[in-house]
């Protein structure tokens, strides 16, 4: 399945549920009718779900976000791009981390990677660098006790 088709299907699965008010999107990363999990697709779906969340959250509209005072000060022929206000407000929380927004030439020079290839590479980076938070000694003691009781009940173990 191509990246665009996988992304489109994920969007069509998640968006109607989110628009209906669901607070949990099921199926992220699943392929083959949920029989397998693809970590690359999981990260692709996460990016789609983050964009949906950002849109559903809404956009604040007020004098500051509309830059009313700045427009009055700079005027219709001024330069807004280099104004500090532009830099302050242009941090887009919906900016994709995996989807490619480069020019075609830069994409080709960068190896012509597909969205799924980039997502799988990122998933491998995350898995290689992940260090789980250790559980507390108290929790470990309780887990060990549950295991001992279960082994005794089943007649297995030492």
N, C-alpha and C positions, 0 to 999 in steps of 0.2 A: 504494500500500500504506500502511496506517495505521501510526503509530508503534508501537502496541502489537503489531501483527502482526510488524513488522520486528524488534522487540526480542525477541518470543517465539521467532521462528525463529532468531535469532542465539543466544539462550540454549540452544535445543534442539540447535544445531549444536556449540556450544563446551562445554557442561557435560558431556555423556557422554565426550568426548575427554579433558577435564581429569580427570574422575573415573577414567578408565582409565590415567592417568599421563602423558598427552601433555604435552610441555613447549612445544609450538608449536600455536597455534590458527590454522588457515588460513581465509581468506575474509573477514576483517574489512573492512568497507566495500564489499564486492562486491555488485552487484545484477545482475539479468538473467543468472543462472547464471555469474557471473564475467566477463561481457563488458564490464562498466562498473564504475567505481569512484565511489562517492558519498562525498564528504568528510564530509558530515553523518552518514551512516550509519557511517563509519569511527570518528568520535568517539563515537557511540552504542555501537557494538560494543566500543570501548575501555573504556567505563564498565562494560559488562556483564562483560568479561574481567577487569577489575580487581576487581570484586565476587567473581567466581568464584575468583580467586587468593586473595583475602582469606579466603574461607571455607575453601578447601582448605589454606591455611597452618595453620589450626587456631587455637585460642584458649588462651592461657596461663591455667591455673587453679591458683592458689595462695592463701595467706592474704592477700596484698596485693590481688590482683585480685578476690578475693571480699569484701574489706573486712571481714574477721573482727573485727579489733580495733576498727574504727570502729563496727560493729554492736554490739559489746559496750559501747562507750563511750556511744553515742547512744541505744541502746535501741529498743524497738519503737514508741515514740510520738514520737521525736525527728525533727528536720529534717535530711535528708541532702542536699537539693538545694543548699543554700547552703554546704555544707562544702567546704573547699579540695580534699579528696580527690576529690570528685565532679567538680570542674572538671578536675582532673589526669587522671582516667581516662575522661572523656567525649569526648575527642578521638577521633572515630571515623574511622579511615583508610578505611573503606568508604563514608563519606558521599558521596553522588552530587554531581557538579558540574553535571550537565545535567538530571537528572530533577527534576521539580517536586514539592516536598514542602510547598508553601504551601497555605493554605486556598483554596477555590474563589473566594471573593471577592477575595483578593489576586491570584490568577492572572488573573482577569478584569480587575482594575484594572491589571495589568501588561501588558495587551495580548493575553491569551489565546493566547500562542505555544505551538505544538506542540513536542514534544521535538526533532523533526527541524529545525524552524525555529531553535530555540536552538542546536542542534549546528552547523548551517550558519553561523550568525552567529559562533560560536566558531571554526570552521574558517577563516572569512574573517579574523578577528582574528589568528589564528596566522600565516596566510600573509602578511598585511600587515606584521606585526612581525618576521617571521623574518629573521635575518641569518645566513647560513651561515658556519661557521667556515672561514676561508681555508685552503687547502692550503699546505703548506710549499713554499718555492722549489725544494727538491730534488725533491719530487713533481711539481711543475709542469714542471720540466726533463725528467723522465722521460716524462711524458705528451706533451710537445711532441716528444720524440725518437720515441716510438711513432707519433705522427701523421705525422711526416716520413717514417719508414720505410714506413709503410702507403701514404702518397700516392705515394712513389717506386715501390713494388711494384705499385700499381694504375695508375701512369702518370697520376695526377691532381695537382692542386695547382700550385704555382709552379714 
